[in-house]
Every structure is written in C-alpha cells, then in structure tokens.
C-alpha cells in the first residue's frame, strides 16, 4: 500500500500520539542534564521517524485487512497480499482461515438447501411453506402443478381460494397446534383434498412459520362412492328377481293353486328369474375371485388358437339362436400366452357373447388374432417373435355413443338397462373382462361407431418364456 493510500489525518494523529510521550521523556532527560539538548532532539526526531514509518505500515496492513473483510462479507473472494508487519501477516493468516471456513460453511449450506429443495420437489403431495402473514415462502413442484404458476411471495388466499383453509390457518396460528381440514377444488376438474396445517414452534431462517401439506383424497372418495353404488346396485339387482319369485310363489300358493296354465306360465317366468339370480351371483363371485388374484400374474402357457376355438364351440348355439355368424381369422403360428386358461376363456366368452347379443340379427361376429409388428416388412423372422399378440372381437350392432365408452367397464353400468336385462345381462361382464385383462397385463381398447358396430381389442405384451431362450426348452 502506497503512502498516499493511508489517510493523512489518521496517520498524523497516530504519529502525534506516539511522538508526544517521547518528546516529554527527552525534555525531562535534557532538563536533568542526562542528555545534551541537541542529542535529545536528534534522538527524539529519529525515534519519531521510525515510529511514523511503523505506524504507516501497521495502518496500511489494518486497512487492507478491513477492506478484505468487507469484501468477504459481500461474498467476494479475498486476494493474498504481502504484509509489512507481523500483526498484518497474522491477521492475513486468520482472514484466510476465516475465508476457507466461511466458504466451506456456505458450500455446505448451499448443498443442504439444494438437497432440501430436491427432497421437497420429490414429495408426491403438494407442500407449501408459509410465513406469519400467510404468504408462500416456498412451494414444491406438486403444488405448482396443482395450483399453477410461481407461488412464492403470493398470499395463500390468492393461491388457494378456500375460506375453510384460511380459517384453519388462522386457528392454527392462534392455538399453536396442528389443524386438519377437508376442502374441494372445482377447477379444472372436481378434486377432493385433505389439508394438514402444522405451525412451527420456532420460525425458520427463511421466515417459514407454517407448513401446509395437501393430500389428494379424490381416489378414496370415488372408491367409497363406487363401493356404495356397488352395494346399492347389487341389492337392487337381487331384490327385483326375489320380489318377482316371492309374488309368483304367493300366487301359486293361493288363487292359481289349481290353474294348470297359470302354473306352467308362472313357473317358466320363475325359472328365468332364478337363472338370472344365479348368473348374477356367479358373476359376483367370479369378479371377487379375479380381483383377489389380480396382482399375481399367471404363469401357465396357453395356446390361444385352441382356446378361441373352444370359446366359439361353446357359443355356437347362442349364435344359431340369434341368429349370427361367427367368423375366425387366427394368424398361424401364434406363440403361447402366459396366462390362466380359465380366466382367458371367461374373458373371450364374455366378449363374444356380448357381440352375439348386441349385434344385429343375421350379422357377423369377427374374431381376429395376430402379431402386431413394428413395420410392414417384419411379418416374419426375429422381429415377429417379440411382437405383441392382438385379439379383437367385432360385431355389427348399433354401436356405442362416445360418451358411454369410458364407463363401459364399470360394474352394473348399462347403456340400455331394460334391453340388457331382457338379453340376460348382469352388468358385470365387461368389469370381469377389465380385471382379467389387468391380471394378464393386457391393454383393452374399445372402438365403436354408432350404426356400424363395436370392436373390442386386447393387446397382450410379449413375455419371453424359458423355451424361447434356447436350451431350457429342450
């Protein structure tokens, strides 16, 4: 540091403070005759010059240290500079240690902050960190996806427009204890949430005072509603034939006891209702069994061509009654499926039976099975061995309006309830198809055009078997 870099006034004051005691000491020595006046003056002058130089060096080192401390406080990097004094060198060493430790602590804090940010964003549920004024300090990715846009700095009342949540926040702030509140968001689709509001005992460094966590309860609410609907529908489906049977039994036991024609007609109706109840109970039991095993993928090898042939043989009589014609187009050399033969038979029987029942009289039911390849030139060879297996069942019925397609596989969902019951449907056939397909890891797609018919297509993903890997199959 040059001489001009040290403030002159500060240096002169420091030199004056150091020179004054020396001057007094030499005046006393000269007065006592211990030193000649000239010698005392020269000695004092020399010591003052040495002191002034030392003070200049010390002030320069101290001012450099001050400057670098200010730079370090602003987050800058300090430069290593030579020091003229021992104190300056020691201060420099201490400053360098401080800079290293500060850098390490800063890096650690940044790393911890980034880790917390990533952990917060990885949470599947929306989480909002709020300050005392209920402004958003931080929001994870799930919150931004749910509520849209940048949320930091915005008031919660503007972000989440729900008075119940705001009231619960105020109650949590007053009591210092957690609160739970249920609420519903209407847009873009109706969704149900449960909010957990937890105030912090001590505010975080970033001002966070309250943690707000949201749990999407929509699926649970829908499941509860579906369960309630299922019980109501099942009860209704069973109650109707039971009431009919009870009425006819009462009639046959009373007024029609001796009426042979009425007895014959009533017994036929009773048999039809009993058969309907039997089918309903069988379908309910079958659906329950399939759902219990849905998570377990089957491991048997099933020859698809032979299974479809059995299905057609089982339903030929239904086709003749309708009447309808069943046509098969099964690609030769289809590899076996990994599946459950009983479940797959039930799946295809339900689809073919529906195609016969809801197709037009005298129409065709077309069953196709083929390998889906990725290009027109891969109909043979190694590529086709790994292709998915496709099976479709098409009818020539009235078709299904587009708004009904997403709900076709729901339990007891019918487009035309009266017609379905008249044809012997229980409303559970396609629900059974969906769950069997799910167990076999197959994708079900439904295409339909009003007035032309419907096509139900299943895609079975290729699953290598031991025999396809070589020697294990020999």
ZAKE-272086 format. One record per residue (C-alpha): residue number from 1; x, y, z. Coordinates in Angstrom, 1 decimal. Example, Ala and Ser with C-alpha at 12.3 -4.5 7.8 and 13.67 -1.06 7.14 Angstrom:
# ZAKE-272086
  pos      px      py      pz
    1    12.3    -4.5     7.8
    2    13.7    -1.1     7.1
//
This chain:
# ZAKE-272086
  pos      px      py      pz
    1     0.0     0.0     0.0
    2     1.5     3.4    -1.1
    3     1.9     6.3     1.3
    4    -1.0     8.1    -0.3
    5    -3.3     5.2     0.4
    6    -3.2     5.8     4.1
    7    -5.4     8.6     5.3
    8    -3.1    11.5     6.2
    9    -5.2    12.8     9.1
   10    -5.4     9.4    10.7
   11    -1.7     8.8    10.3
   12    -0.7    12.2    11.7
   13    -2.9    11.6    14.8
   14    -1.3     8.3    15.4
   15     2.2     9.7    14.9
   16     1.3    12.6    17.3
   17     0.1    10.2    19.9
   18     3.3     8.2    19.7
   19     5.7    11.3    19.4
   20     4.3    13.2    22.4
   21     5.4    10.8    25.2
   22     8.8    10.6    23.5
   23     9.2    14.3    23.5
   24     8.2    14.7    27.1
   25    10.7    11.9    28.1
   26    13.6    13.6    26.2
   27    12.8    17.0    27.7
   28    12.9    15.6    31.2
   29    16.3    13.9    30.4
   30    17.7    17.1    28.9
   31    16.4    19.1    31.9
   32    18.1    16.7    34.3
   33    21.3    17.1    32.4
   34    21.4    13.4    31.5
   35    21.4    14.3    27.7
   36    22.6    17.3    25.8
   37    19.7    19.2    24.3
   38    21.0    18.7    20.7
   39    21.4    15.0    21.3
   40    18.0    14.7    22.9
   41    16.4    16.5    20.0
   42    18.1    14.4    17.3
   43    17.3    11.1    19.2
   44    13.7    12.2    19.5
   45    13.5    13.1    15.9
   46    15.0     9.7    14.8
   47    12.6     7.7    17.0
   48     9.6     9.7    15.7
   49    10.5     8.9    12.1
   50    10.9     5.2    12.9
   51     7.5     5.3    14.8
   52     5.8     7.2    11.9
   53     7.1     4.5     9.4
   54     5.9     1.6    11.6
   55     2.6     3.3    12.2
   56     2.2     3.8     8.4
   57     2.9     0.1     7.8
   58     0.6    -1.0    10.6
   59    -2.2     1.3     9.4
   60    -1.8     0.0     5.9
   61    -2.0    -3.6     6.9
   62    -5.0    -2.9     9.1
   63    -6.8    -1.0     6.3
   64    -6.1    -3.8     3.9
   65    -7.5    -6.4     6.3
   66   -10.6    -4.2     6.8
   67   -11.1    -3.9     3.1
   68   -10.8    -7.6     2.6
   69   -13.2    -8.4     5.5
   70   -15.8    -6.1     3.8
   71   -15.2    -7.9     0.5
   72   -15.6   -11.3     2.2
   73   -18.8   -10.1     3.9
   74   -20.2    -9.2     0.4
   75   -19.5   -12.7    -0.8
   76   -16.4   -11.9    -2.8
   77   -13.1   -13.7    -2.9
   78   -10.1   -12.2    -1.0
   79    -6.7   -11.7    -2.6
   80    -3.5   -12.8    -0.9
   81    -1.3    -9.7    -0.4
   82     2.0    -9.2     1.3
   83     2.0    -7.6     4.7
   84     4.8    -5.4     6.2
   85     4.1    -6.1     9.9
   86     3.9    -9.2    11.9
   87     0.4    -8.3    13.1
   88    -0.6    -7.8     9.5
   89     0.7   -11.2     8.5
   90    -1.1   -12.9    11.4
   91    -4.3   -11.1    10.5
   92    -3.9   -12.2     6.9
   93    -3.5   -15.8     8.0
   94    -6.6   -15.5    10.3
   95    -8.5   -13.9     7.4
   96    -7.6   -16.7     5.0
   97    -8.7   -19.4     7.6
   98   -11.9   -17.5     8.0
   99   -12.5   -17.3     4.3
  100   -11.9   -21.1     3.9
  101   -14.2   -21.9     6.8
  102   -16.8   -19.5     5.5
  103   -16.6   -21.0     2.0
  104   -17.0   -24.5     3.4
  105   -19.9   -23.5     5.5
  106   -21.5   -21.7     2.6
  107   -21.0   -24.7     0.3
  108   -22.5   -26.9     3.0
  109   -25.5   -24.6     3.4
  110   -26.0   -24.4    -0.3
  111   -25.7   -28.2    -0.6
  112   -28.2   -28.7     2.3
  113   -30.6   -26.1     0.7
  114   -30.4   -27.8    -2.7
  115   -31.0   -31.2    -1.0
  116   -34.0   -29.9     0.8
  117   -35.3   -28.3    -2.4
  118   -34.9   -31.6    -4.2
  119   -36.5   -33.6    -1.4
  120   -39.4   -31.1    -1.2
  121   -39.9   -31.4    -5.0
  122   -39.7   -35.2    -4.8
  123   -42.7   -35.3    -2.5
  124   -45.7   -36.6    -4.4
  125   -48.2   -34.4    -2.5
  126   -48.4   -30.6    -2.6
  127   -46.5   -28.8     0.3
  128   -46.5   -25.1     0.9
  129   -44.2   -23.3     3.4
  130   -45.9   -20.1     4.7
  131   -44.7   -17.1     6.8
  132   -46.7   -15.4     9.6
  133   -48.6   -13.3     7.1
  134   -49.7   -16.5     5.2
  135   -47.5   -15.7     2.2
  136   -45.9   -18.5     0.4
  137   -42.2   -18.8     1.2
  138   -41.6   -22.0    -0.7
  139   -43.7   -24.4    -2.8
  140   -42.8   -27.8    -4.2
  141   -43.3   -29.0    -7.7
  142   -46.5   -30.8    -6.9
  143   -48.0   -27.5    -5.5
  144   -47.0   -25.6    -8.7
  145   -48.5   -28.3   -10.9
  146   -51.8   -28.2    -8.9
  147   -52.2   -24.5    -8.3
  148   -50.3   -23.2   -11.4
  149   -47.5   -20.7   -11.9
  150   -45.0   -19.3    -9.5
  151   -46.4   -19.3    -6.0
  152   -43.5   -17.8    -3.9
  153   -44.4   -14.4    -2.4
  154   -48.1   -14.7    -3.1
  155   -50.8   -14.7    -0.4
  156   -52.3   -18.1     0.3
  157   -55.8   -16.7     0.0
  158   -55.0   -15.7    -3.6
  159   -53.3   -19.1    -4.4
  160   -55.8   -21.4    -2.7
  161   -59.2   -19.7    -2.8
  162   -60.9   -21.6     0.0
  163   -62.3   -20.0     3.2
  164   -62.1   -23.2     5.2
  165   -58.3   -23.5     4.7
  166   -57.8   -19.8     5.6
  167   -59.9   -20.2     8.7
  168   -57.9   -23.3     9.7
  169   -54.7   -21.4     9.2
  170   -55.8   -18.6    11.5
  171   -56.9   -21.2    14.1
  172   -53.6   -23.0    13.9
  173   -51.7   -19.7    14.3
  174   -53.7   -18.7    17.4
  175   -53.6   -22.1    19.1
  176   -50.1   -23.2    18.0
  177   -51.4   -26.7    17.3
  178   -52.0   -28.5    14.0
  179   -55.3   -28.4    12.2
  180   -56.9   -30.8     9.6
  181   -59.4   -29.5     7.1
  182   -61.1   -31.1     4.1
  183   -61.9   -29.0     1.0
  184   -62.8   -29.3    -2.7
  185   -61.2   -27.7    -5.7
  186   -63.7   -27.3    -8.6
  187   -61.3   -26.4   -11.4
  188   -60.1   -27.7   -13.8
  189   -61.9   -30.8   -12.6
  190   -63.5   -31.5    -9.2
  191   -61.0   -32.9    -6.8
  192   -61.2   -33.5    -3.0
  193   -58.3   -32.8    -0.7
  194   -57.4   -33.0     3.0
  195   -55.1   -30.3     4.3
  196   -52.8   -30.7     7.3
  197   -51.7   -27.4     8.8
  198   -48.7   -27.5    11.2
  199   -47.3   -24.3    12.8
  200   -43.6   -24.4    13.7
  201   -42.5   -23.9    17.3
  202   -39.7   -21.7    16.1
  203   -39.6   -19.8    12.8
  204   -37.1   -21.0    10.2
  205   -34.4   -18.7     8.9
  206   -36.3   -18.0     5.7
  207   -39.3   -16.9     7.6
  208   -41.3   -20.2     7.4
  209   -43.8   -20.3    10.3
  210   -46.4   -22.8     9.0
  211   -46.3   -26.0     6.9
  212   -49.3   -26.7     4.8
  213   -49.5   -30.2     3.3
  214   -52.3   -31.3     0.9
  215   -53.4   -34.9     0.4
  216   -55.5   -35.8    -2.7
  217   -58.5   -37.8    -1.5
  218   -60.3   -37.9    -4.8
  219   -59.5   -41.6    -5.5
  220   -60.6   -42.5    -2.0
  221   -63.8   -40.6    -2.3
  222   -64.5   -42.1    -5.7
  223   -63.7   -45.6    -4.3
  224   -66.1   -45.0    -1.4
  225   -68.8   -43.8    -3.8
  226   -68.2   -46.8    -6.1
  227   -68.4   -49.2    -3.2
  228   -71.7   -47.6    -2.1
  229   -73.0   -47.7    -5.6
  230   -72.0   -51.3    -6.0
  231   -73.8   -52.4    -2.8
  232   -76.9   -50.4    -3.9
  233   -76.8   -51.8    -7.4
  234   -76.2   -55.4    -6.3
  235   -79.0   -55.2    -3.7
  236   -81.3   -53.8    -6.4
  237   -80.3   -56.4    -9.0
  238   -81.0   -59.2    -6.5
  239   -84.1   -57.7    -4.9
  240   -86.0   -57.5    -8.2
  241   -86.0   -61.2    -9.1
  242   -86.5   -62.1    -5.4
  243   -89.6   -59.9    -5.3
  244   -90.9   -61.5    -8.5
  245   -90.3   -65.0    -7.3
  246   -92.0   -64.2    -4.0
  247   -95.0   -62.8    -5.8
  248   -95.4   -65.8    -8.1
  249   -95.0   -68.3    -5.2
  250   -97.7   -66.5    -3.3
  251   -99.9   -66.5    -6.4
  252   -99.3   -70.2    -7.0
  253  -100.0   -71.0    -3.3
  254  -103.3   -69.1    -3.4
  255  -105.5   -68.1    -6.3
  256  -103.6   -70.1    -9.0
  257  -103.2   -73.3    -7.0
  258  -105.5   -75.3    -9.3
  259  -104.8   -73.3   -12.6
  260  -102.5   -75.6   -14.6
  261  -102.0   -73.0   -17.4
  262  -101.1   -70.2   -15.0
  263   -98.8   -72.6   -13.1
  264   -97.0   -73.5   -16.3
  265   -96.6   -69.9   -17.3
  266   -95.6   -68.7   -13.9
  267   -93.0   -71.5   -13.3
  268   -91.3   -70.6   -16.6
  269   -91.1   -66.9   -15.5
  270   -89.8   -68.0   -12.1
  271   -87.2   -70.3   -13.7
  272   -86.0   -67.3   -15.8
  273   -85.6   -65.1   -12.8
  274   -83.9   -67.8   -10.8
  275   -81.5   -68.3   -13.7
  276   -80.8   -64.5   -13.7
  277   -80.1   -64.5   -10.0
  278   -77.7   -67.5   -10.5
  279   -75.8   -65.7   -13.2
  280   -75.6   -62.6   -11.1
  281   -74.2   -64.5    -8.0
  282   -71.8   -66.4   -10.2
  283   -70.5   -63.2   -11.8
  284   -70.2   -61.5    -8.4
  285   -68.2   -64.5    -7.1
  286   -66.1   -64.6   -10.2
  287   -65.4   -60.9   -10.1
  288   -64.4   -61.2    -6.4
  289   -62.0   -64.1    -7.1
  290   -60.4   -62.3   -10.1
  291   -59.8   -59.1    -8.0
  292   -58.2   -61.1    -5.3
  293   -55.7   -62.6    -7.7
  294   -55.3   -59.5    -9.9
  295   -51.9   -58.6    -8.5
  296   -50.5   -62.1    -9.3
  297   -49.5   -62.6   -13.0
  298   -50.4   -66.1   -14.3
  299   -47.6   -68.4   -15.3
  300   -49.3   -71.1   -17.4
  301   -48.7   -71.4   -21.1
  302   -52.0   -71.1   -23.1
  303   -52.4   -71.9   -26.8
  304   -54.5   -69.0   -28.0
  305   -55.8   -70.6   -31.2
  306   -57.1   -73.7   -29.4
  307   -58.7   -71.6   -26.6
  308   -60.5   -69.3   -29.1
  309   -61.8   -72.4   -30.9
  310   -63.2   -73.7   -27.6
  311   -64.9   -70.4   -27.0
  312   -66.5   -70.5   -30.4
  313   -67.7   -74.1   -29.9
  314   -69.2   -73.1   -26.5
  315   -71.2   -70.3   -28.1
  316   -72.3   -71.7   -31.4
  317   -75.7   -72.5   -30.0
  318   -76.1   -68.8   -28.9
  319   -75.2   -67.7   -32.4
  320   -77.7   -70.0   -34.0
  321   -80.5   -68.7   -31.7
  322   -79.8   -65.1   -32.5
  323   -79.0   -65.9   -35.5
  324   -75.5   -64.7   -36.1
  325   -72.4   -66.0   -37.8
  326   -69.1   -66.3   -36.0
  327   -66.0   -65.8   -38.2
  328   -62.4   -66.5   -37.2
  329   -59.2   -65.1   -38.6
  330   -56.4   -66.6   -36.5
  331   -52.8   -66.0   -37.7
  332   -50.9   -69.2   -38.0
  333   -48.0   -69.9   -35.6
  334   -49.1   -67.7   -32.8
  335   -46.8   -68.2   -29.8
  336   -48.4   -69.3   -26.5
  337   -49.6   -66.7   -24.0
  338   -48.6   -66.7   -20.4
  339   -52.0   -66.8   -18.8
  340   -54.7   -68.6   -16.9
  341   -56.8   -70.7   -19.3
  342   -60.0   -70.5   -17.3
  343   -59.8   -66.7   -16.9
  344   -59.0   -66.2   -20.6
  345   -61.8   -68.4   -21.6
  346   -64.2   -66.4   -19.5
  347   -62.8   -63.1   -20.9
  348   -63.3   -64.1   -24.5
  349   -66.7   -65.8   -23.9
  350   -68.0   -62.6   -22.3
  351   -66.8   -60.5   -25.3
  352   -68.1   -62.9   -27.9
  353   -71.4   -63.4   -26.1
  354   -71.9   -59.6   -25.9
  355   -71.1   -59.4   -29.6
  356   -73.8   -62.0   -30.4
  357   -76.4   -60.4   -28.0
  358   -75.9   -56.8   -29.1
  359   -75.1   -57.4   -32.8
  360   -77.8   -57.3   -35.4
  361   -79.8   -60.4   -36.3
  362   -78.1   -62.2   -39.2
  363   -74.9   -60.2   -38.6
  364   -71.4   -61.4   -38.2
  365   -69.1   -61.6   -35.2
  366   -65.5   -61.5   -36.3
  367   -62.7   -62.9   -34.1
  368   -59.2   -61.9   -35.1
  369   -55.8   -62.8   -33.6
  370   -52.4   -61.6   -34.9
  371   -49.0   -60.4   -34.0
  372   -48.6   -56.7   -34.0
  373   -45.2   -55.9   -35.7
  374   -43.5   -52.5   -35.9
  375   -43.4   -52.4   -39.7
  376   -44.8   -53.9   -42.9
  377   -41.5   -55.8   -43.6
  378   -41.4   -57.6   -40.3
  379   -44.1   -60.1   -40.8
  380   -41.7   -62.9   -40.2
  381   -38.3   -63.5   -38.6
  382   -36.9   -62.5   -35.3
  383   -38.9   -59.2   -35.1
  384   -42.2   -61.0   -35.1
  385   -41.2   -63.4   -32.3
  386   -41.0   -60.4   -29.9
  387   -44.2   -58.7   -31.2
  388   -47.3   -58.2   -29.0
  389   -50.3   -60.5   -29.6
  390   -53.5   -58.8   -30.6
  391   -57.0   -60.2   -30.3
  392   -60.1   -58.3   -31.4
  393   -63.9   -59.2   -31.3
  394   -66.0   -57.1   -33.6
  395   -69.8   -57.0   -34.0
  396   -72.2   -55.3   -36.4
  397   -74.6   -53.9   -33.9
  398   -76.0   -50.5   -33.2
  399   -72.7   -49.2   -31.9
  400   -72.0   -47.2   -28.7
  401   -72.1   -43.4   -28.3
  402   -68.7   -41.9   -27.5
  403   -69.8   -40.6   -24.1
  404   -70.5   -44.1   -22.8
  405   -67.1   -45.7   -23.8
  406   -65.1   -44.6   -20.7
  407   -67.7   -46.1   -18.3
  408   -68.4   -49.4   -20.1
  409   -66.2   -51.5   -17.8
  410   -67.8   -50.1   -14.6
  411   -69.8   -52.6   -12.5
  412   -73.5   -52.5   -13.4
  413   -73.1   -49.8   -15.9
  414   -75.6   -50.3   -18.7
  415   -76.4   -48.1   -21.8
  416   -79.9   -49.6   -22.1
  417   -80.8   -51.3   -18.7
  418   -84.1   -52.8   -20.0
  419   -82.6   -54.3   -23.1
  420   -79.6   -55.7   -21.1
  421   -81.9   -57.4   -18.6
  422   -84.1   -58.7   -21.4
  423   -81.0   -60.3   -23.0
  424   -79.8   -61.8   -19.7
  425   -77.0   -59.4   -18.9
  426   -75.9   -58.9   -15.3
  427   -74.0   -55.6   -15.9
  428   -70.7   -57.3   -14.7
  429   -69.4   -58.9   -17.9
  430   -67.1   -56.0   -19.1
  431   -66.0   -55.4   -15.5
  432   -64.8   -59.0   -15.4
  433   -63.1   -58.5   -18.8
  434   -61.3   -55.5   -17.5
  435   -59.9   -57.2   -14.4
  436   -58.9   -60.4   -16.2
  437   -57.1   -58.2   -18.8
  438   -55.4   -56.3   -15.9
  439   -54.2   -59.6   -14.3
  440   -52.7   -60.6   -17.7
  441   -51.1   -57.2   -18.1
  442   -53.1   -56.7   -21.3
  443   -54.4   -53.4   -22.6
  444   -58.1   -53.2   -23.5
  445   -59.3   -50.7   -26.1
  446   -62.9   -50.1   -27.3
  447   -63.7   -48.6   -30.7
  448   -67.3   -48.0   -31.7
  449   -69.3   -46.2   -34.3
  450   -73.0   -45.6   -33.9
  451   -74.9   -47.6   -36.6
  452   -71.9   -49.7   -37.6
  453   -70.8   -51.7   -34.6
  454   -68.1   -52.1   -32.0
  455   -64.6   -53.6   -31.8
  456   -63.0   -54.7   -28.5
  457   -59.3   -55.2   -28.8
  458   -56.8   -56.7   -26.4
  459   -53.0   -56.3   -26.6
  460   -51.0   -59.0   -24.8
  461   -47.4   -57.9   -24.4
  462   -44.8   -60.4   -25.4
  463   -43.3   -62.1   -22.4
  464   -40.2   -64.3   -23.1
  465   -40.6   -67.9   -21.8
  466   -37.9   -70.4   -21.0
  467   -38.5   -72.2   -24.2
  468   -37.9   -69.1   -26.3
  469   -34.4   -68.6   -24.7
  470   -32.9   -71.8   -26.1
  471   -31.7   -74.9   -24.4
  472   -34.0   -74.5   -21.4
  473   -36.9   -75.5   -23.5
  474   -35.3   -78.7   -24.9
//
